Amino acid sequence: MTGRTPGRPIRVSHVITRLIVGGAQENTISSVLGLRERPGFEVDLLSGPSTGREGSLEPLVAGIPGLLTLLPHLVRPVRPWTDWQAYRRLVHRFRRTRPDVVHTHSGKAGVVGRLAARKSKVPVIVHTIHGPSFGPFQNAAANAVFLRAERIAGRVTDHFVVVADAMSRQYLAAGIGTPERYSRVFSGFDLAPFLTARRDPALAAELGIAPGDFVVGKVARLFELKGHDDLFLAASELVLRCPDLKILLVGDGPWRARFERMAAASALRGRVVFVGLVPPTDVHRYVGLMDVLVHLSRREGLPRALPQAMAAGKPVVAVDCDGAREACIDGETGFLLQPDHLDALVNRIGQLGDAPELREQLGSAGREFVRDRFTVGRMVDELAALYVRLFESSRHARHGSGGRDGPSR
């Protein structure tokens, strides 16, 4: 870690809306656990309840004394009275525990948590933008509400952490923050299982994948905007280009039944394997079965599935959305597609199906790209250095002004 650690530990409270199985949640837990191992920090985690088919990561932290506190009123849907209750409880919590840094994640916790931290006069307020809360993926009314909320919360934010530079550009263009208040910190993960991932014949047989099948995989929630529809729309052409094609879908969600119906009614009948929800510690086993990973989402920060597949030496095909191009380097680690270009999707998958040597070339380059950039250690080091810098700046500002409001916002 760089920077000077103060004489006493820096107290950091992370706040997230829910701990479902997902990239933002895995990022947050890895950050919290990693920071707890660093000298000079005391860290806790506040979260709303995790319910639904997306699964829960709460067991990863629930057994650690003093780490996780669940806030029943911190929920994802917009519910004014419940949101007010969550705000009040966070204010009470922060006034009692007096953290030096509050670091928020996700939309609801990001707004409610930052405003509560400001009300409680927390010296440093940090927010991670894991993905955009406004954009062309939703209607004008929703965009107006979320953009207004982000602008209000942005005024009390000392620093923004982004998982991709694309997030900085979008938020700055919307008038949120200033460039010097943004830092990109790639979302780190445990590389080792992916670096050594191989096709497991027993697991392949269990899933009905034959030795000669060309496996195109996708790791994502089964929900809107994740791009599963594009795979099914391209089904008839994909099968013609790749006669041995199998589609491996890792993940679950509220649209599973819909996608199962689409798979049964398309040219992909009998070729789609729905794995369901997989613990993060097992994802590498399924990535090891893939020849190619596709990521066709229309709303992401930087999808964790891309660097994970690249670490496993798999070429990736991704829609050029948000931060995807910061990992999928077109023609070097995979192929980028423009949204709605189904012909390009078919052609790129077909090209990779025809050329094992190209898959090896792109996969090898991808592995080298992520090896040093996406480690948990690097992510935690960068966050720790940021906290120290912001805290020291806040302390100097308070001593200079006689207040406790932290750096100017």
PyMOL commands that set and color helices and strands:
alter all, ss='L'
color gray80, all
select helices_A, chain A and resi 23-36+59-62+80-97+107-119+140-154+165-173+179-181+192-195+201-206+228-233+235-241+256-265+280-287+305-311+324-326+342-354+356-373+376-401
alter helices_A, ss='H'
color red, helices_A
select strands_A, chain A and resi 10-16+41-47+68-70+101-105+124-129+159-162+182-184+214-219+245-250+272-276+292-295+316-319+334-337
alter strands_A, ss='S'
color yellow, strands_A
deselect
rebuild
show_as cartoon
